[in-house]
Amino acid sequence: MSVATSSSQTSPTAAQSDPNTLGWMQGLPPPQDRTVAFADSSFRNFPELRWAWSNIRQLVPTVNVWRGAGPASVLPRADHDIGASASVTMDGRPMTFARMLEETYSDGIAVLHRGRLIYERYFGALKPHKPHIAMSVTKSFTGTLAGILISEGRIDPQAPVTDYLPEMKSSAFGDARVREVMDMTTGLEYTEVYTDRNSHVWALRRANGMAPLEPGYDGPTTNFDFLCVQKKQGEHGRAFAYKTVNTDVLAWICRRASGLTLAELLSERIWQPIGAEEDAHYHVDRVGTESGGGGLSTTLRDLARFGETMRNHGRFNGRQIVPGSVVEDIARGGDPEKFKPAGYTTLPGASYRNQWWVTHNAHGAYMARGIHGQGIYVDPKAEMVIARYASHPAAGNVANDPVTLPAYMALAKDLMAGG
């Protein structure tokens, strides 16, 4: 039995947990037993999160990422019902693409093939014009922005972190290099276990504004204060370990190097150039600082536009947006030997580079990934991009991968065979 199967058996199905059917936040005002709130952390509960992930702006402070005044870029359509595309899950179960979407609590899916939007579906609380939280897909935006700044000579990846953030001198990052932060090969005491309320990730959430402060709390209340007290454990540069604090440090380096807020930088370098349809937004901490590790919300089609930009070696909307060398560095991936000790059984032979997950599979696919099922999947060989938002009851992607990754590869092969 796969993790995805067992999760589905212990939680209501996608249809049973549909936020519209259950009436979450409906009514003026909504009934108390149908209210989703930040203060009591109910927005993180299942099935409430099926409404919350598409309505972050109603729960926490945010800052806008301006799409600019120009027209939205065209996404040519060539509708093709791929719902019957057949795959076999990692535990041997027959699966269709449409069933995969149900089983993994998808809120929206957009599939591009050779730059054409061939399949687009929305479920639950998500609509085409509504932003959905990208969770750690945000990291890949941060990593790409860092890559752009490196290409411009504004960031040196081999420089010490303290060249940009001298405030980090006495923290775990005091002797780390930018490259180690980008590839998450720092040695940190910090832990990221979503199911353990004593894990450091929950302290990060309190600091960055995504978890309420409990009575008597006397810890860090801003993102930067939290980063400055991180402790070292082990040596930098030896092994990959997935820890969001790395991305938040990298985001701070990007701010220092560019002189812009993260929202301004994303707007200027990516969001306006790709011709986004809608503004995006970041959730912010108590002093207005964006969460570069998990705070971005976008519409599904704009997420797909970014994925297509990456597939096209950084070119989209008639211009070179991300330098081709930056995309090629990501697609080549990092060191699989450094990745291996992390123990991702659903990603054998994979690596991590510049805040992207690189599969090293036969198609050279690479991914942006976020908890509860958020993702961008770029398959260069099949000329395919999949953008997906979801609200799976389980945070870790081990609940999605056994079903989604085989479905994506099967679809890629179907599209290649179809010409």
C-alpha positions as CSV (number, residue, x, y, z in Angstrom):
1,M,0.0,0.0,0.0
2,S,1.4,3.4,-1.0
3,V,1.5,6.4,1.3
4,A,-1.0,8.1,-1.0
5,T,-3.4,5.3,-0.8
6,S,-3.3,5.0,3.0
7,S,-3.7,8.8,3.4
8,S,-6.7,8.7,1.1
9,Q,-8.3,6.0,3.3
10,T,-7.8,7.8,6.5
11,S,-9.0,11.2,5.2
12,P,-12.1,12.2,3.4
13,T,-11.7,11.9,-0.4
14,A,-11.2,15.0,-2.6
15,A,-15.0,15.0,-3.4
16,Q,-15.9,14.6,0.3
17,S,-13.6,17.4,1.4
18,D,-14.5,19.9,-1.4
19,P,-14.6,23.3,0.3
20,N,-17.5,24.5,-1.7
21,T,-19.6,21.4,-0.8
22,L,-18.6,21.7,2.9
23,G,-19.5,25.4,2.9
24,W,-16.2,26.8,4.3
25,M,-16.3,30.6,4.7
26,Q,-19.7,30.8,3.0
27,G,-22.3,33.2,4.4
28,L,-22.1,36.8,5.6
29,P,-20.7,36.1,8.1
30,P,-19.9,32.4,7.8
31,P,-21.2,30.2,10.6
32,Q,-18.7,29.6,13.4
33,D,-18.3,25.9,12.6
34,R,-17.6,26.8,9.0
35,T,-15.0,29.6,9.6
36,V,-11.4,29.2,8.7
37,A,-9.0,31.4,10.8
38,F,-5.4,32.2,11.3
39,A,-5.5,32.9,15.1
40,D,-6.5,29.4,16.1
41,S,-4.4,27.7,13.3
42,S,-7.5,26.1,11.9
43,F,-6.3,27.2,8.4
44,R,-3.7,24.4,8.6
45,N,-6.2,21.7,9.5
46,F,-7.7,19.3,7.0
47,P,-10.1,19.8,5.3
48,E,-10.0,23.6,6.1
49,L,-6.7,23.9,4.3
50,R,-8.5,23.0,1.0
51,W,-10.1,26.5,1.3
52,A,-7.1,28.2,2.9
53,W,-4.5,27.5,0.2
54,S,-6.6,29.4,-2.3
55,N,-7.3,32.3,0.0
56,I,-4.1,33.1,1.9
57,R,-4.8,36.9,1.5
58,Q,-7.8,36.6,3.8
59,L,-5.7,35.1,6.5
60,V,-2.3,36.8,6.8
61,P,-0.6,40.1,5.6
62,T,0.8,40.0,2.1
63,V,2.7,42.2,-0.3
64,N,1.9,42.5,-4.0
65,V,4.1,41.3,-6.9
66,W,3.0,43.7,-9.7
67,R,2.4,42.1,-13.1
68,G,3.1,45.5,-14.8
69,A,0.9,47.6,-17.1
70,G,1.4,45.6,-20.2
71,P,-0.8,42.9,-21.8
72,A,-0.8,39.3,-20.6
73,S,1.3,37.0,-22.8
74,V,-0.5,34.6,-25.0
75,L,-0.8,31.0,-24.0
76,P,-1.9,29.3,-27.2
77,R,-4.5,26.6,-26.6
78,A,-4.7,23.2,-28.2
79,D,-7.2,21.4,-25.9
80,H,-6.7,17.7,-25.6
81,D,-8.4,15.5,-23.0
82,I,-5.5,13.6,-21.4
83,G,-7.6,12.3,-18.5
84,A,-7.4,8.7,-19.7
85,S,-3.6,8.7,-20.0
86,A,-2.6,5.5,-18.2
87,S,0.2,4.9,-15.7
88,V,1.2,2.5,-13.0
89,T,1.9,3.9,-9.5
90,M,5.1,3.1,-7.7
91,D,3.3,0.4,-5.8
92,G,1.9,-1.2,-8.9
93,R,-1.6,0.1,-9.1
94,P,-3.2,1.1,-12.4
95,M,-3.9,4.8,-12.6
96,T,-5.3,7.4,-15.0
97,F,-4.3,11.0,-15.2
98,A,-7.8,12.1,-14.1
99,R,-7.9,9.6,-11.2
100,M,-4.4,10.9,-10.1
101,L,-5.8,14.4,-9.8
102,E,-8.6,13.2,-7.5
103,E,-6.4,10.9,-5.4
104,T,-3.8,13.6,-4.8
105,Y,-6.4,16.4,-4.0
106,S,-5.5,18.6,-6.9
107,D,-6.8,22.1,-6.9
108,G,-5.7,22.9,-10.4
109,I,-3.6,21.5,-13.2
110,A,-2.2,23.1,-16.3
111,V,-0.3,21.1,-18.9
112,L,1.7,22.7,-21.7
113,H,3.1,20.8,-24.7
114,R,5.4,22.6,-27.0
115,G,4.2,25.9,-25.6
116,R,0.5,25.1,-26.0
117,L,-2.0,24.8,-23.2
118,I,-3.4,21.4,-23.8
119,Y,-5.2,20.7,-20.5
120,E,-6.4,22.9,-17.7
121,R,-8.7,22.0,-14.8
122,Y,-9.8,23.6,-11.5
123,F,-11.2,22.0,-8.4
124,G,-12.3,23.0,-4.9
125,A,-11.8,26.7,-4.1
126,L,-9.4,27.5,-6.9
127,K,-10.4,29.5,-10.0
128,P,-8.3,30.7,-13.0
129,H,-8.0,34.3,-11.7
130,K,-7.3,33.3,-8.0
131,P,-3.7,32.9,-6.6
132,H,-3.0,29.7,-4.7
133,I,-0.1,29.4,-2.3
134,A,2.9,27.8,-4.0
135,M,4.6,26.8,-0.7
136,S,8.2,25.7,-1.4
137,V,7.8,26.1,-5.1
138,T,8.6,29.7,-3.9
139,K,12.2,28.4,-3.3
140,S,12.7,27.8,-7.0
141,F,11.8,31.4,-7.8
142,T,14.3,32.6,-5.2
143,G,17.0,30.3,-6.6
144,T,16.3,31.5,-10.1
145,L,16.5,35.2,-9.0
146,A,19.8,34.4,-7.3
147,G,21.0,32.8,-10.6
148,I,20.1,36.0,-12.5
149,L,21.9,38.2,-10.0
150,I,25.0,35.8,-10.3
151,S,24.9,36.2,-14.1
152,E,25.0,40.0,-13.6
153,G,28.0,39.8,-11.3
154,R,25.9,41.1,-8.3
155,I,26.4,37.8,-6.3
156,D,29.5,35.6,-6.2
157,P,28.3,32.1,-5.4
158,Q,31.7,31.2,-3.9
159,A,31.7,34.2,-1.5
160,P,31.0,33.9,2.2
161,V,27.5,34.6,3.2
162,T,28.9,37.3,5.5
163,D,30.1,39.3,2.5
164,Y,26.4,40.2,2.0
165,L,25.0,39.6,5.5
166,P,27.6,40.5,8.1
167,E,24.8,40.2,10.7
168,M,25.1,36.4,10.2
169,K,28.7,36.3,11.5
170,S,27.8,34.6,14.8
171,S,25.1,32.3,13.3
172,A,25.4,28.9,11.7
173,F,25.9,30.7,8.4
174,G,28.9,32.6,9.6
175,D,31.3,30.3,7.8
176,A,29.0,29.2,5.0
177,R,29.3,30.1,1.3
178,V,26.5,31.3,-1.0
179,R,26.8,28.1,-3.1
180,E,26.2,25.9,0.0
181,V,23.1,27.9,0.8
182,M,21.8,27.7,-2.8
183,D,22.2,23.9,-2.9
184,M,21.2,23.3,0.8
185,T,24.5,21.7,1.7
186,T,24.9,23.7,4.9
187,G,25.4,21.9,8.3
188,L,22.6,23.2,10.5
189,E,20.9,22.1,13.8
190,Y,17.6,23.3,12.3
191,T,15.0,20.5,11.6
192,E,12.1,20.5,9.2
193,V,9.5,17.9,10.3
194,Y,6.0,19.2,9.6
195,T,4.2,16.8,11.8
196,D,6.4,17.6,14.9
197,R,5.3,20.9,16.6
198,N,8.7,20.9,18.4
199,S,10.6,21.0,15.0
200,H,12.4,24.2,14.2
201,V,10.2,24.7,11.1
202,W,7.3,25.7,13.5
203,A,9.5,28.3,15.1
204,L,10.3,29.6,11.6
205,R,6.6,29.8,10.9
206,R,6.0,31.8,14.0
207,A,8.8,34.1,13.0
208,N,7.7,34.6,9.4
209,G,4.1,35.2,10.3
210,M,2.6,31.9,9.2
211,A,1.8,30.6,12.7
212,P,0.3,32.5,15.6
213,L,2.4,33.4,18.6
214,E,1.3,31.4,21.7
215,P,0.8,33.2,25.1
216,G,4.2,33.8,26.7
217,Y,6.2,33.3,23.5
218,D,9.5,35.1,23.7
219,G,11.3,33.8,20.6
220,P,12.1,35.6,17.3
221,T,9.2,37.4,15.8
222,T,10.7,38.3,12.4
223,N,12.3,36.2,9.7
224,F,15.7,37.9,10.0
225,D,15.9,37.6,13.8
226,F,15.2,33.9,13.4
227,L,17.9,33.4,10.8
228,C,20.5,35.2,13.0
229,V,20.2,32.6,15.8
230,Q,20.5,29.4,13.8
231,K,23.1,27.0,15.1
232,K,25.6,24.9,13.2
233,Q,25.7,21.1,13.3
234,G,28.1,19.2,11.1
235,E,30.2,20.6,8.3
236,H,29.1,22.8,5.4
237,G,29.3,21.4,1.8
238,R,29.2,17.7,2.6
239,A,25.6,16.7,2.2
240,F,22.2,17.9,1.0
241,A,19.6,18.5,3.8
242,Y,16.3,20.2,2.9
243,K,16.0,23.2,5.3
244,T,13.9,26.3,4.4
245,V,16.2,28.6,6.4
246,N,18.7,28.3,3.6
247,T,16.3,29.8,1.1
248,D,15.4,32.7,3.5
249,V,19.1,33.5,3.8
250,L,19.4,33.4,0.0
251,A,16.4,35.7,-0.3
252,W,18.1,38.1,2.0
253,I,21.3,38.0,-0.1
254,C,19.2,38.7,-3.2
255,R,17.7,41.8,-1.4
256,R,21.1,43.1,-0.4
257,A,22.7,42.5,-3.8
258,S,19.9,44.1,-5.8
259,G,18.7,46.8,-3.4
260,L,15.2,45.7,-4.0
261,T,12.6,43.9,-1.9
262,L,11.9,40.3,-3.0
263,A,8.5,41.4,-4.4
264,E,10.1,44.2,-6.4
265,L,12.8,41.9,-7.7
266,L,10.4,39.2,-8.8
267,S,8.1,41.7,-10.4
268,E,11.0,43.4,-12.3
269,R,13.0,40.4,-13.4
270,I,10.3,37.7,-14.0
271,W,6.7,38.6,-13.4
272,Q,6.5,41.6,-15.8
273,P,8.8,40.1,-18.4
274,I,6.8,36.8,-18.7
275,G,3.5,38.8,-19.2
276,A,1.8,37.4,-16.1
277,E,-2.0,37.6,-16.2
278,E,-2.4,38.5,-12.6
279,D,-0.4,40.0,-9.7
280,A,1.2,37.5,-7.4
281,H,1.8,38.0,-3.7
282,Y,4.0,37.0,-0.9
283,H,3.0,36.6,2.7
284,V,5.1,38.7,5.0
285,D,6.4,38.7,8.6
286,R,5.6,41.4,11.2
287,V,8.0,43.9,9.7
288,G,6.8,43.3,6.1
289,T,9.5,40.9,4.9
290,E,8.5,38.3,2.4
291,S,9.0,34.6,3.0
292,G,11.4,33.6,0.2
293,G,11.2,30.0,1.2
294,G,7.4,29.4,1.0
295,G,5.3,32.5,0.8
296,L,4.5,33.1,-2.8
297,S,1.0,32.8,-4.2
298,T,0.3,32.9,-8.0
299,T,-2.4,31.9,-10.4
300,L,-2.0,28.5,-12.0
301,R,-1.5,29.8,-15.6
302,D,1.2,32.2,-14.4
303,L,2.9,29.3,-12.7
304,A,2.8,27.5,-16.0
305,R,4.3,30.5,-17.8
306,F,7.3,30.5,-15.5
307,G,7.7,26.7,-16.1
308,E,7.6,27.3,-19.8
309,T,10.2,30.0,-19.5
310,M,12.5,27.5,-17.9
311,R,11.8,24.8,-20.5
312,N,12.7,27.3,-23.2
313,H,16.1,28.0,-21.7
314,G,14.9,31.2,-20.1
315,R,13.2,32.6,-23.1
316,F,9.5,33.5,-23.2
317,N,7.1,36.3,-24.4
318,G,9.6,37.2,-27.1
319,R,12.6,37.9,-24.9
320,Q,15.4,36.3,-22.9
321,I,14.2,36.6,-19.3
322,V,16.4,34.1,-17.4
323,P,19.9,33.7,-18.9
324,G,20.3,30.4,-20.6
325,S,23.4,29.6,-18.6
326,V,21.3,29.8,-15.4
327,V,18.7,27.4,-16.7
328,E,21.3,25.0,-18.0
329,D,23.1,25.0,-14.6
330,I,19.9,24.0,-12.9
331,A,19.0,21.3,-15.5
332,R,22.4,19.7,-15.1
333,G,21.7,19.3,-11.4
334,G,23.9,19.0,-8.3
335,D,25.8,16.1,-6.9
336,P,23.6,13.0,-6.5
337,E,26.1,11.6,-3.9
338,K,25.5,14.6,-1.7
339,F,21.7,14.1,-2.2
340,K,21.6,10.4,-1.5
341,P,22.0,10.6,2.4
342,A,18.8,12.6,2.6
343,G,16.9,9.3,1.9
344,Y,14.2,10.4,-0.6
345,T,13.1,7.0,-1.7
346,T,10.7,8.3,-4.3
347,L,13.5,10.3,-6.0
348,P,16.3,7.7,-6.6
349,G,19.4,9.2,-8.3
350,A,18.1,12.8,-7.9
351,S,20.0,15.9,-6.9
352,Y,19.3,19.5,-5.8
353,R,20.6,22.6,-7.5
354,N,19.9,26.3,-7.1
355,Q,16.7,25.5,-5.1
356,W,15.4,23.1,-7.8
357,W,14.9,19.3,-7.6
358,V,16.6,17.5,-10.5
359,T,15.5,13.9,-11.3
360,H,18.3,12.8,-13.6
361,N,15.7,10.5,-15.2
362,A,15.7,9.5,-18.9
363,H,13.9,12.8,-19.9
364,G,16.1,15.1,-17.8
365,A,13.1,16.4,-15.9
366,Y,13.5,18.9,-13.0
367,M,11.0,20.2,-10.6
368,A,9.9,22.9,-8.2
369,R,8.2,21.3,-5.3
370,G,6.1,22.4,-2.3
371,I,4.3,20.7,0.5
372,H,0.7,19.5,0.1
373,G,1.4,18.8,-3.6
374,Q,2.4,22.1,-5.2
375,G,4.7,21.8,-8.2
376,I,6.2,22.7,-11.5
377,Y,7.4,19.7,-13.6
378,V,9.6,20.5,-16.6
379,D,10.3,17.7,-19.0
380,P,12.7,19.0,-21.7
381,K,12.7,15.8,-23.8
382,A,8.9,15.7,-24.1
383,E,8.7,19.5,-24.4
384,M,6.1,19.3,-21.6
385,V,5.5,21.5,-18.5
386,I,3.0,20.6,-15.8
387,A,2.0,23.3,-13.2
388,R,-0.1,21.9,-10.3
389,Y,-1.7,23.3,-7.2
390,A,-3.1,21.0,-4.5
391,S,-4.3,20.7,-1.0
392,H,-3.3,17.1,0.0
393,P,-4.0,16.3,3.7
394,A,-0.4,15.1,4.1
395,A,2.3,17.8,3.8
396,G,5.2,15.7,2.6
397,N,5.5,14.9,-1.1
398,V,6.1,11.2,-0.3
399,A,2.3,11.2,-0.3
400,N,2.1,12.5,-3.9
401,D,5.2,11.2,-5.7
402,P,4.1,7.5,-5.9
403,V,1.1,8.6,-7.9
404,T,2.1,11.8,-9.6
405,L,5.6,11.1,-10.9
406,P,4.6,7.9,-12.8
407,A,1.6,9.8,-14.3
408,Y,3.8,12.6,-15.5
409,M,6.3,10.3,-17.2
410,A,3.5,8.3,-18.8
411,L,1.9,11.4,-20.1
412,A,5.2,12.6,-21.4
413,K,5.6,9.4,-23.4
414,D,2.1,9.6,-24.7
415,L,2.7,13.2,-26.0
416,M,6.0,12.2,-27.6
417,A,4.3,9.2,-29.3
418,G,1.5,11.4,-30.5
419,G,3.9,13.8,-32.3
